Amino acid sequence: MTNKIFGTLATIGALVLSPLAMAQTDAGATAPSKQDTMFVAKASAGGMTEIQASQLADSHAQSTAIKSFASTMVTDHTKAGDMLSSIAQKDGFTPSAAPMPMQQKELSQLGKLNGAAFDKAYTAMMLKDHRETIALFKKESMVGKNDDLKSFASQTLPTLQQHMTMAKKL
């Protein structure tokens, strides 16, 4: 009889403690912050936009300086995108699968241009996009909650600033 009582008490204790243990586990795990989630979505979409616009330059640009710059953009943004995807996968974030609708529209318009008209529009796009991207990365590096994303943003900022300097020279 004593074993039966202890067995019942053990079962009741497990049922009572189980939700408490789960609550402690859930409380220990931090949910992704809105800032970090938005950063991953915007940064990944922006990176894809830079790559796609720069790939267009290979066949649409007139200037060899634009083509050289575009090649650098493809290389650097592909590398950054791969790093961001790796962090996102490890830390439970979902990167954008494609550029944002407004970015898609800009890419579509850019793809219709050739020669000097393409060069002018591409340069304007790179200046605007890098201004926005630098601001996005600065904000993440300062107020992001995820240490991996903050570090990525801080480490990537100098490259983005270099891109801005290069774009201004175009």
C-alpha positions as CSV (number, residue, x, y, z in Angstrom):
1,M,0.0,0.0,0.0
2,T,2.8,2.4,0.8
3,N,4.4,1.7,-2.6
4,K,1.1,2.5,-4.2
5,I,0.8,5.8,-2.4
6,F,4.4,6.8,-3.2
7,G,3.8,5.8,-6.8
8,T,0.7,8.0,-7.0
9,L,2.5,10.9,-5.3
10,A,5.4,10.6,-7.7
11,T,3.0,10.7,-10.7
12,I,1.2,13.8,-9.3
13,G,4.5,15.5,-8.6
14,A,5.7,14.8,-12.1
15,L,2.5,16.3,-13.5
16,V,2.8,19.4,-11.4
17,L,6.5,19.9,-12.0
18,S,6.4,19.2,-15.7
19,P,4.7,22.5,-16.7
20,L,7.0,24.4,-14.3
21,A,10.0,22.9,-16.0
22,M,8.7,23.7,-19.4
23,A,8.0,27.3,-18.4
24,Q,11.5,27.7,-17.1
25,T,12.9,26.2,-20.4
26,D,10.7,28.6,-22.5
27,A,11.6,31.6,-20.3
28,G,15.3,30.7,-20.9
29,A,14.9,30.8,-24.6
30,T,14.6,34.3,-26.0
31,A,12.3,34.9,-28.9
32,P,13.7,36.7,-31.8
33,S,13.3,40.5,-31.4
34,K,11.3,42.5,-34.0
35,Q,14.4,44.5,-34.8
36,D,16.5,41.4,-35.5
37,T,13.7,39.8,-37.6
38,M,13.2,42.9,-39.7
39,F,17.0,43.3,-40.1
40,V,17.3,39.7,-41.5
41,A,14.4,40.3,-43.9
42,K,15.5,43.7,-45.2
43,A,19.2,42.9,-45.3
44,S,18.7,39.6,-47.2
45,A,16.2,41.2,-49.7
46,G,18.6,44.2,-50.2
47,G,21.5,41.9,-50.8
48,M,19.6,40.0,-53.5
49,T,18.6,43.3,-55.1
50,E,22.2,44.4,-55.2
51,I,23.3,41.1,-56.8
52,Q,20.5,41.1,-59.4
53,A,21.0,44.7,-60.4
54,S,24.8,44.2,-60.6
55,Q,24.3,41.1,-62.7
56,L,22.3,43.2,-65.2
57,A,25.3,45.5,-65.5
58,D,27.3,42.8,-67.2
59,S,25.1,43.0,-70.3
60,H,23.4,46.4,-70.0
61,A,26.2,48.8,-68.8
62,Q,28.3,50.8,-71.2
63,S,31.0,52.0,-68.7
64,T,33.8,49.6,-67.8
65,A,34.0,51.3,-64.4
66,I,30.3,50.4,-63.8
67,K,31.0,46.8,-64.9
68,S,34.0,46.6,-62.6
69,F,32.0,48.0,-59.7
70,A,29.1,45.7,-60.4
71,S,31.4,42.7,-60.3
72,T,32.6,43.8,-56.9
73,M,29.0,44.1,-55.7
74,V,28.1,40.6,-56.8
75,T,31.2,39.1,-55.1
76,D,30.8,41.1,-51.8
77,H,27.0,40.8,-51.5
78,T,27.1,37.1,-52.3
79,K,29.6,36.6,-49.5
80,A,27.6,38.7,-47.1
81,G,24.3,37.0,-48.1
82,D,25.9,33.6,-47.4
83,M,27.1,34.7,-44.0
84,L,23.7,36.2,-43.1
85,S,21.9,33.0,-44.3
86,S,24.2,30.9,-42.1
87,I,23.5,33.1,-39.0
88,A,19.7,33.1,-39.8
89,Q,19.6,29.3,-40.1
90,K,21.6,28.8,-36.9
91,D,19.6,31.3,-34.9
92,G,16.1,30.6,-36.2
93,F,15.5,33.6,-38.5
94,T,13.9,33.5,-41.9
95,P,15.7,35.5,-44.7
96,S,13.7,36.9,-47.5
97,A,13.3,34.6,-50.5
98,A,13.3,37.4,-53.0
99,P,13.7,41.2,-53.2
100,M,10.8,43.2,-51.8
101,P,8.1,44.2,-54.3
102,M,9.4,47.8,-54.6
103,Q,12.9,46.4,-55.3
104,Q,11.5,44.0,-57.9
105,K,9.9,47.0,-59.6
106,E,13.2,48.9,-59.6
107,L,15.0,45.8,-61.0
108,S,12.4,45.4,-63.7
109,Q,12.8,49.1,-64.8
110,L,16.6,48.8,-64.7
111,G,16.5,45.7,-66.9
112,K,14.8,47.7,-69.6
113,L,17.7,50.2,-69.9
114,N,21.0,49.9,-71.8
115,G,24.2,51.9,-72.2
116,A,24.5,55.4,-70.7
117,A,20.8,55.3,-69.4
118,F,21.5,52.1,-67.6
119,D,24.8,53.4,-66.1
120,K,23.0,56.5,-64.8
121,A,20.0,54.6,-63.3
122,Y,22.3,51.9,-61.8
123,T,24.6,54.4,-60.2
124,A,21.6,56.3,-58.7
125,M,20.2,53.0,-57.4
126,M,23.5,51.9,-55.8
127,L,23.8,55.3,-54.0
128,K,20.2,55.1,-52.7
129,D,20.4,51.5,-51.7
130,H,23.8,51.8,-50.0
131,R,22.6,54.8,-48.0
132,E,19.6,52.8,-46.8
133,T,21.7,49.7,-46.2
134,I,24.3,51.5,-44.2
135,A,21.6,53.0,-42.0
136,L,20.0,49.5,-41.5
137,F,23.3,47.9,-40.6
138,K,24.3,50.8,-38.2
139,K,21.0,50.4,-36.4
140,E,21.3,46.6,-36.1
141,S,24.9,47.0,-34.8
142,M,23.7,49.3,-32.1
143,V,20.2,48.1,-31.0
144,G,20.0,44.5,-32.2
145,K,19.4,41.9,-29.6
146,N,21.0,38.9,-31.3
147,D,24.8,38.9,-30.8
148,D,25.5,37.1,-34.1
149,L,23.5,39.6,-36.1
150,K,25.0,42.6,-34.3
151,S,28.5,41.2,-35.0
152,F,27.7,40.5,-38.6
153,A,26.3,44.1,-39.1
154,S,29.3,45.6,-37.4
155,Q,31.8,43.6,-39.5
156,T,29.9,44.2,-42.8
157,L,29.6,48.0,-42.3
158,P,33.1,48.9,-43.5
159,T,32.5,47.1,-46.8
160,L,29.2,48.8,-47.3
161,Q,30.8,52.2,-46.6
162,Q,33.5,51.3,-49.1
163,H,30.8,50.5,-51.7
164,M,29.2,53.9,-51.0
165,T,32.6,55.6,-51.6
166,M,33.0,53.6,-54.8
167,A,29.5,54.4,-56.0
168,K,30.0,58.1,-55.4
169,K,33.1,58.0,-57.7
170,L,31.1,56.5,-60.6
